[in-house]
């Protein structure tokens, strides 16, 4: 992958340099020629103005001084002709006295028209930039001045600048290669770390994690964080299933052993109808207890193995259903079930979570509350949360018992009945809803079972 990233980075950098530098080279050539043309035009008019009085006087030595003075500091050729087109002063000394009136640019200048252009010249040694201007003395045409500049010199200047551009482009490309190598290495290194952690996780090491970094692309940080969350979730699920399997095998052993003993007793007392009936009844009780235990284990396994959707739950209908469901049983046991919950409350919870947690609390309260006492369902609304309380007047629980009450298979009943899963399921339901559970002590005696959920 690193090679593909390098190829992509370098292709983009090279394309940018080509798209940028080729037009720039052409532009520089045009600009340089225009610059030389303007310079020659300016110099030609300046020299013509200086040569005019010398040409009128016929001072050839002074004209020669103007020509060579300019030629010493410039690469241009200089030619000065009189009104008839005869060459009087020139950097091409071998042609002095020649008739230049047949040169197109000289002819135009002698007619009062300045000329700028390019032409090939065998005598001048190649293709030249030419500027020719008239020299006037009042209304009289005194002569003309021509400047010639070899295009090869312009091309040399342009080539030098283009070479500079290419050198800069090459340096830029080298910098891009270095940056691409470093960036590709950084990306692929982090991907290799994720790949290694994935293989470690696949081999059974559930502690495998990826080192996260605040540097680099946010997408890469997001991938690392998501991988760690996935690994942590997987570790939690696997450990939970291992614990579940261990606890289930331990807890199922007791009712199965008891069931086997009941059936053995029934077999031994088959001749005694009464004893057989009692053994079978006890076996049925053990089977029922086993069924309840299995149902609780399955419910807890489902909660451990899936993420539940949290939604807005209206509290009023849930409380009303709890009162309708549990009031008959409370009256049968001589208990009063009361609710003091403000109307209109809404909380965030998983589907059915609040109802199941309250059912678990009420089941325990009805089991322990003494006849003639009262069980209260109350709610206290805070700015961002709601505390639901199920308060009974039973014998209460010490601090150690309250701390372990939500553990799986923990039983608070003295007779050891029950599955010890009800409060564990309630705790898990509150957790997936983003809430918490706890048991508080009530004075002088009793238990306040609390579930706190986020207020919607």
N, C-alpha and C positions, 0 to 999 in steps of 0.2 A: 504493500500500500504506500510505503514511503516513496518508492520510485514513481508511482503514478502521481502522487502529490507534487513531487519535484518536477515531473514532466509538465503538469498543468501550470504550476507557477512560472516555470521558465518559458513555456509557450506564450503565456499572457505577456510576460515582460518583453520577450523578443518581438511579439506583434506590436506592442506599444512603441518600441524603439523604431521599428521599420516604418510604421505609420507616421511617426513624428519626424524622423530624421531625413527620409527621402524628400518629402516636400520642402523641408527646411533647407536642404542643399540647393535645390532648384531656386528657392526664394533668395538665398544668399547670392547666387550667381547673378540674378536679375538686379538685386539691390546694388551689388558691387559695380556692375556695368553702368547703372543709372548714376551712381555716385561719381564714377570717373567721368562720365559725360558732363555732368553738372560742373565738376571741377574744371574740366577742359574748357567749357563754355565761359566760365567765369574768368579763367586765366587768359583765354584768347582775347576777350574784350579788354582786359587790363593791359595786355601786351600791345594790342592794337592802338590803344590810347597813348601808350608810352612811345610807340614807334612812329606815330603820325608826324610830329615836328621833325624827327630825324629823317624821315622819308621825304618830306617836302624840301628839306635842305640838301638832300642827297648825301647825307653823312653815313657812308657805308660802314665805317669803323664803329660808329655808335650803334648802328643796327646790328652789327656783328656782336657787340657787347651785350645787347638785349637778348639776342638769340642764345649765346653761350651762357649768359648769366642764368637764364631760365633752365637751360638744358642740364647745368651742373646739379641742380637740386631736383630735377624731375626726369622721368624716363621718357618724356615725350620728345618727338621730333618737331622742329620749328622751321617754318618756311615763310619768308616775306617777299612778295613780288610788288613791282610797281604797277602803274595803271595799265600798262600794256601786257602784263603777265610775265615779265622777265624776272627770273629769280635773282634777288639782290643779296639776300643773307639767308643762310640755311645751315642746319646741322649736317646736311649732306653736301659738303663742300665741293664734291666732284661734279655737281650739277649747277654750280653758280653760272649765271648768264644764260641758262636754258629758258626756253619759252614754256611756261606752265599754263598758258591760257587755254590749252586743250584739256586740262584737268577739269572734270565736271564741277568739283567743289570750288576750284579757283574761279572758273567762269561765272558761277552763280554769285560768289562773293564780289567779283568785279562789277556785277550788275546790281550790287546793293543788297543781296539776299544772303543772310547767314545760313550755313549748312551744317547739319550734324548727322552723322551716320556711320556706316561700316562699309569697307570695301577691301578687296584683295589688291595687293600691290607687289609686283615683282621687284621693283626698285627699292621699296621700303622693307621688303623681306617678310611678307606674309599678310595675314588679315589684320586690318588696323581699324581703330576707332578714329574718325576724322571730324574735326571741327574747323570750319573756315568762316572768317568774318571779314567784312569790308573795312578798309581804312579810309576814312573821309577827312578831307581838309576843307571845312566849310561845305559848299555845295559840290565841290569837285571830288571825284573818286581818285584818291592818291594811290591806292593799291589794295592789297589783301594780305591777310595773315592766316596761315594754316598750322594747326597743331595735330599731330598724329600720335596715337598711343597704341602699342601692340596689344591685341586681344589676348595673346599668350601670357602677357604680364597680368592681365585681369584674371585669367584662368588660374595662374599660379597663386594669386592671392586667395581666390575662391577655394582652390584645392587645399591650401594651407588651413583655411578656416574649417573646411569640411573634415580635414584630418583631425582637427581639434574636436569637432563634434563627434566623430567616430571614436576617438579616444575616450571622450566623456561617456559615449554610449557603451563602450566596452567596460569601462569602470562601473557604470550603472548595472550592466549585465552581471558583472562579477559580484557586486553588492547584492543583486537580486538572487544570484545563485546561493550566496552565503546565507541570506535571510530565509530563502526557501528551504535550504538544508536544515537550518535551525528550527524553523516552524514545523516542517514535516517530521523532524525528529521528535519534537515536543508532542505533536499530536499522536504519532504512532507509538511513542513510549507510553503515553497514558492509555492508549488502546491495548497495547501489549500487557499492561498491568491489569486491565479489566479482563483480558483473555486468560491471563494466568490465574486470576482470582476465580474465574468461572470454572476452569479446569480443577482448581483446588476444591471448589464447592461441589463439583460433579463427582470428585473422588471420595466425598463423604466428610470433608472437613467443613463443618457448618460455621466455623469461626472466621472463614475467609472474608476479608473486607478489602476495599480499595482505598488507598490514601487519597483524600480529596485536597484540592488546591483552589485558592481564590483567584489564581492567575489563569490566563487563557480564556478561551471562548466559553460563554455561558452555557452553550449546548453541551460542551464536554463536562463542565461542572455538574450540570443537570443529570447527565448520564451516570457519572460517578455516584452522585447522591441517590439516584434511583436504584442503582445496583446494590448499594449498601442497604437501602430500605428493603429491597427484595430479599437480600441475604438474611437480614435480621428477621423479617417476617417468616421466611422459610425455616430458620433455626427455631423460632418460637413455635411454629406449627409442628415441626418434627419432634422437638422436646416435649411438647404438649401431648402428642400422640404416644410417645414412649411412656410418659407419665401416666397417660390414660390407660394404656395397655397394662402397665404394671399395677396400677390401682384397681383396675377392673378385675384382673386375674386374682388379686388378693381378696377383693370384696365378694366376688362371686363364689369363692371357695367355701365361705361359711354357710350361705343358704343351700348350696349344693350338698355339702356334707350333712347338714341337718335334714335335707330332703332324703338323702340316702338312708340315714338312720331311721327316719320315720317309716320309710318303706320296708326296711328290714324288720322293724318292730311289728309292722302290719303283717308281714309274712309269718313271723313267729306266733302272732296271736290270731291267726286266721280262724281258728276254731272258736275264739271268743268274739262274738259279734260286737259286743260293746267296745272291747279293746280295739278291735279292727276299725270300728267306726271312728273312734277317737284318733287313732294313728293316721287314718286317711284324712280326717279334718285338719289335723296338724300339718300333714303333707301339703294339703291344698293351701293352707296359710303360707307355708314356705314358698310354694310356687307363686302365689300372688305377690309375696314380698320380692321374689326374684324378678317377677315381671316389672314391678315398680322400679326396681334397681336398674334393670336393663333399659327401661324407658328413660330414666334419668340420665344414664350414661350416654344414650343415643342423643338426647337433647343437648347435653354438654358437648359432645363431639361435634355436633352440627354448629354450635356456637363457636367452638375453637377453630373450625375449619373454613369459615367463610366470613367475608366482610359484609355487614348488614347496612342497608340504606337507612340513613337518619332523615326523619321528616318532622314536620310540625304536628304536634298532637294536642288536641283540645282536652283539657283535664276534666271538665264537668262530666262528659259521658262516661269516662273511665271510672270516676268515683261512684257515679250512680249505679253502674253495673256491678261494682264491687259490693255495694250495700245490698242490692237485690240478691246477689249470689250468696253472701255470707250471713245475712241477717237471720234467715230461718235456722241455720245451724247454731248461731249464737243464742237465739231464743231457746232452742232445744237444750242447750247446756246452761241456761240461766244467766246468760251474759248480755250486756247492753252494748250495741255497736253504734257509735256516733261518728258523725263527720262534721268537721269545721274547716272547710276549704273555701277560700274566696272564689267567687264565680268569675268566669272569663279568662282564667289562666290558660296559657299555652306554653308548651315546652318542646324542646328538640329531643327526639328519642327514636330508637328503632321501632319498627312495627310490633306492637304488642308488648314492648319491653316494660312500660310503666305498669300495665295490668298484671303481668307475670310477677314482677318484683313485689307489688302490693299483695298479690295472692300468697306468695311465699311468706311474707311477713304476717299476714292475717292467719295463715294456717298454724304457724308457730304460736302466735298470740292466743288463739282459741285453744290450743293444746295445753298451755301453761296457766292461763288466767283462771283464778279461782271463781267458783260459782258466786253470782251476785256482784261481781266486779264489772268494770266498764273498759271497753277497748275503744280508743279514739284514733280517728284518721284526721290529721291536720296538715296544713300546708302553710309555709312561710315564704312569701315572695320577696326576693331581693332584686337589686338593679339588673343583674345579669343571670341569676339562677333562682331556682325554687327548691326548697327543702320539703320533702314529704316525710311525715312522721306517722308511725303506727306504734301507739303506746299502750302497753298492757300493765296490769297490776300483779303479775305473777311473782314467783320467787326471785327473779332477777338472775344476773350472771356476774361472776367476778371478772376482773380486768383480763386475766389470762384466757378465760373462756370466750370473752367477747373478741379478743385478738385472733383466735383460731376458728371462730364460728363460720367464716366464709371459706375455709379450706374444704376441699372435697373429702367426703366420707367422714367428716367430723360430726359427731352426734352429741347433742346436749341433753338428750333424754336419759334419765337414769336407767330406764329399762333397756336401753340400747336399740329401741325400735326406730323406724325411719331409715332412709337411705343415706342421709348426710350429704345430699346433692342439692337440695332446695336452695339454700343460701349461696352455694357455689354458683348455681345457675343464675340467681339474682345478681350476684356480683359481676358475672360475665356480661349479662344484659345491660347493666349500668355502664360497664366499661365500653362496650361497642356503641353506646349512645352518647359517649363523651362525659359520663357522670361518675359518681362515686357512691359507695355504700359504707355504712358504719353502724355499730350498735353502741348506744349510750346507756348509762345507768340512770334509773329514776328513783328518786327518794319518796317515801322510805324504802320502797322495793318496787321492782318491775324493770322492764326493758323498753327503751325508745329506739325502734329500728328506723333508720333514716336512709333515704335515697335522695341524692342531690343531682338535679338535671339542669342543663342550660335553659334559660328562659328564651322563648322564641319571640 
